[in-house]
Amino acid sequence: MKILITTDWYAPVINGVVTSVLLLERELRALGHEVRVVTLSSNLHSYREGEVYYIGSVSASRIYPGARLRMNRTRSLLRELVAWGPDVIHSQCEFSTFRIAHVLSERLGVPIVHTYHTVYEDYTHYVFPSRRMGKYVVSYFSRWICKRTSCIVAPSRKVEDLLRRYGVQCRIEVIPTGVDLSAYRRSPDGEKLAALRQRWDIPREKTVLIYLGRMAKEKHLEQLIDQIADAGRDDIVLLLVGDGPDREAALERARERGVPFRFTGMVPHGEVADYYRLGDIFVTASTSETQGLTYFEALAAGLPVLCRRDPCVDGVIEDGANGWQYEDAWDFTCHLSDFCDSAELREKLARGAKTSSERFSAEAFGAAAVGLYESVRESAQLPV
């Protein structure tokens, strides 16, 4: 099968969409399919590298940090892709590159499968002063996009339910993004981990709470830090891995509340597994996730997860088996205390985390995507 992936976000950017796209691209090729990618250039120049087409774009960081908008014409690109003749188009973003996916779909009569990665109503504070106005615009826009696809991929049941509430009527399939478990299946490099622990001055006697991800308002990092402070533990250290627009506010809150922390900033993708292994438990207060990809990674590293109760991790984080979903600050404190005070419980949850991660392998993700492409092509459901 010839599969075209269109995405506004791509390497070297690090975020959940890029992780999902790169994994899908790799798994599709491993299954013997021909894959090309259309994405945005980091400047005004359009060019091609191998099977990836980069379209000239300009920064849209005033709308959303790191975002870009397509500027250059794409006629020559469209001609080349029409000549190539993809069998299916898998769109990953709703803005600049979706337009290319839609035009190609109309010209070639091939279906668009679209993954709805982002709960936009959690991000409307970047654009709209009113949450109600933002939700209305997101609802209308989501219906407009979904109407032009043959099928929507929802990374979790939470996203499917959200789209149905928006009034989306097209076919929706729930396919969680997989995790490349190869790095987590290998035995850890003890010397490397010891060097990282020394580099960040992490005492061996401390229980390490790790947050790895984007540091932004919608992740509720300040709330997480308050909960850790209110737990009143003097035997913990918070390891913050990542970066984002809320970094300084979060670090200042940790200082104010007296929470011992280490901030690493962004780390190379190839070292992410090692940083997870520095932790004892993964913590987050976010409810803006569409699937909780970092939760999958933490589980694969053998880390139990302590997260806010959220539909996106129903069936993923199982209370008392591989972590907990907490309801409020008191619930957070109780679970954290149980974890810190019982070596037996810690070992049990770590084993449960490792075992449960196998359900979200990259191989399962790729096979599910191919099955969906074949189903959509056979049903001949084309977008409007």
N, C-alpha and C positions, 0 to 999 in steps of 0.2 A: 504494500500500500504506500502511496505517496501522501505524506502528511505535512501540512504547513502549519506552523505555530506562529501566531502573531502576539506580540507583547510589548508594552511600553517600557517595561523594566527588564533588564538583562544584566549579565555579568559585565563589569566587575562590581555592580551594585549588590549589596547584601541585604536581602529582606525575604519575607516568606514567599512572595510571588516568584522571585528569581530562583530560590531554592527548589520550588515546585517545578518550574519550567525546565531547569537544568536536569533535574532527576527524570522528568518525563521524556525529555529529548534523548537522554542516555539509554533509558529502558526501551524506548521504541526502536532505536538503532540496534540494540542488543537482540531484539526480537526479529530483526531482519527487514525493518521498514526503512523507507527513504524519507528523511526529515530535512526540511528547511525552516529557517526562522526569519521573521521580519521584526525588527525592533528599531529603537531610536538611537541615533548617533549622539555622542556627547558634545557635538558642535554642529555647525551649519552644513558640514560636508556629508554627502551621501556616498557610501562605498559598500563593497562586498568583501567579506573575508570567509573563504570556504563556502559553507552552506548557510551563512548568516548575512542578511542584508541589513545595513544600517542606514536609516533615513535621517537627513539633516533636521535638527530641532533646536529650539531655544528653551532656556530655563523658564520654568513655571513655579519656582520655589516660593513665590509670594502667595501662591494658591495652596501649595502643599510642599513641605521640604523635600528637595531632591527631584521633584516632578519636572517633566519636560513635555513640550508640545511640538508636534510635527510642523515643519515649515516648508520644506522643499516639495516640488511636484514629484509625482511618483509614476508618471506615464511609462517611462522606460522599465521601471521595476515591474509594473503591472504586465507589460508586454512579455517580459521574461518569465514571469510566474504563470501567465496564461499558457505560454508555450510549454512550460514544464508540466502543467496540468495536474495539480494536486487532486487526490480523491476525497479528501476531507480537510477542513480548516478548523484548527483548534485555537480559538481566541482566548487570551488570558487577561485582557484589560479592556475597559469600556470606552476609552478615549481615542487617542490618535491612531493607533493601529487597528482598532475595530473598524474604522471606515474602510481600510484596505481589505480587511476580511470580508466585509459586506459587498464591496464592489466585485471582488473576485468570485464570491459566491453567486452573484447575479449573472456574471459573464459566463461562468463555467457550469452553472447549475449543480453545484456541489454543496453539501450541507455544512453549516457552521455549528460546531460544538463550542460552547462558551463556559469557562469556569468563572464563577462569581466568587472572587477571593475576598472581597472587602465589604464589611458592614459600614457603608458610607455614612449612615446617620450618626455613627460614633465619631466622625471626623468633621462634621459640618461646622464645628466651632471655628475651623480655619477660614471659613468663607461667609457663613450667615450669622447675624447677631441673634436670631431666634431659632431655637431647636425645632419648634413646630414648623417654621418655614423650611428649614433644612430637611426635615423628614418628608414634607410634601414634595419637595423638588426631587429628593432621592427616590421616592416611591414612583413618581411619574417617569423619571429617567430610567429606572430599572425596568419598568414595563416596556418602555420604548426599545431598549436594548434586547430584552428577552424575546420580544415579538419577532425580531429579525434573526432568530436562531432556530435551529432544529431541535436542540436539546441543551439544557443547562446542567452543568456539573456543579453540585453543591458539595463543598468539602465536608459538611456535617449536616445533621438533621436540623440544627439550629438555623442554618442558612436557608434550607428548604422551607421551613416554617415561616421565616421572615419574608421570603419572596412570595409565598402564597398570601400572606397578609397584605402585601403590596398589590395583590390582584394579578400576579403573573399566572398565566394559564397554560403555558407550553410545558412540554415534558421536562421533568427534573429528575436526575439520578444522583444519589449520594455516593461519592467516591472520595474517601479521605486521601490526601496526599501521603505518599509513602515516605519512608526514611531510609537513607543509605546506611544500612546496618554494618557494612563491611568494616568501617573504622571502629565500631563499637564491639564487633565480634573478636577483633584482635586483642591479644593480651596487652594490658597497658605497659608503657615504658616507664619502669619505676624511677630510673635516673632522671628522665625528662620531667616527670611529675614532681620529683623532689626539687629539681631546679626551679620549676614554676612556683612551687610553694615558697621556696626561699626568696625568689624574685619579688613576690608580692607580700612577703612577711606574714604568712598565714600560720599561726601557732598550731602545732599538731594536737594540742589538748582541746582546741576549740571545735565546736560543731559548726560546720560551714554551711550557711544558707546562701544559695546561689540564685541570682536573677540574671538571666541571659536574654537579651533582646533589645528592642527599641526603647529608648527612654523618652517617652512622650506623654502628654497629658492624659490621653485615653487609656494608658497603662496603669494609672492610679498608683504610681510609685510612692508618692508622699503618704498615701493611705497605708500602703504596705509597710513603710518605714515606721509610721505611728503604731501599727499593730505589733511590730517587732519590739519597739520601745516599751509599749504597754505590757508586753509579756514578761518584762522584768528579768530576763535571763542575763547572767554575766558570763556565761560559758559559750557564747555564740559570736560569730563574725559574719557579716553580710558581704558577699562577693558580688559586685555589680560589673557585669560584662556587657558592653554595648555602648551606645551613644544616642544622642537625639536632642531635640529642642528643649526638653525638660531636664536635661542633665544637671545644670547648676542649681535649679530649684530642689531637685531630689537630694543632691549632695549637701546642700545647705540644711535641708530638713534633717538629714542624718546627723549632721554636726550639732544642730540645735537640740535634738532629742537624745544625744549621747549614744547613738547606735554605732558600735565599732564596724567600720567598713573598709573595703579595698575596692578601688575603682580602676579597672584595666583599660577602659575605652574599647574601641573595636579591636577584634583579634582576627588574624588570618583564618579563612574558612577551614584550611587544613588542620588548624589547631583547636577547633571548637570542641571536638570530642575530649581532648585533654583538659580543657577548662571545665567541662561538665564533671570530669573525674576528680577535680579538686574539691567538689562539693559533697555534702552529705545528704542534702535535701533541696529540691527546687521549689522556690516560693514565688508567687505572683498574686496580685490583686486585680488583674485585668479581667474585664468582661467584654472586650472588643474583639476577641479572637473569633475567626470563622472556623478554625479547626484545632488550634493549639499545636502547631508544628513543633514548637520548642518543648512542649510536653512530651511528644513522641521521642524527641532526641534525648531528653532527660531520662525517660524510662529505659531507652536503649543503653544508656550509660550506667544503668543500675541505680538511678536516683529516684526515690519516691517523690511524689509531687504533692505539694500543699497549695491548693489554688481555690479561688472563689468559685462557689457553685455556679455552674453555667451549662446550658444545654449543649454547647459545643464539645464538652468532654464527657457527656453521659455515655457510659459504656467504655470509656477510655480510662478515666481515673475512678477506681473502685475503692470505696471507703474501707480502710483496714486491710486491703489486699496489696495495693501498690501506691498508696497515698491517701489523701482525703480531699474532698471538696468541702470547704468551710462556709458557714452561713454568715457569721459576723465576727467581730473582734474577739469576743469571748471564746467562740468556737475555735478560732485560730490559735489562741493561747493554749487551750486545752490540748489540741492536737500536737502543737509544737512541744509542749512540756512532756507529753507521753513519749514523743520521739526522742527527745534529748535524754530522758531518764531511763530508757530501757534499751539496753544493747540487744536483747533478744528480739524486740519489736523492730529495731532498725535493720537487723539482718533479715528478718522475715519480709519486710517491705522492699528491701533491696532485691531480694530474690524474685518477689512478685513483679517488681518493675521490669526486670530483665526479661522474664518470661512473657509478660504481656506485650512487650514491644514487638515481638515477632509477628503479631497480627498486622502490623503496619509497614511491612517490608516494601522496598522499592520494586521488587519483582511482582508482588501482588498489585501494586499501583499500576504498573505498565500493562499487565495482563487485563486489568479491569478497563483501562482506557481503550485498548484495542477492541475488546468485546463491545464496548459502547459504539465505537466508530463503525464496526460491522453492522450492528443493529440499526443505527441511524441510516446508513447507506441502503440497507435492505428495505427499510420502511419508506424510503423516498420522501421523507418529511423535509421540505425545503423552506427556508425562511421567507417571509413576505418581502 
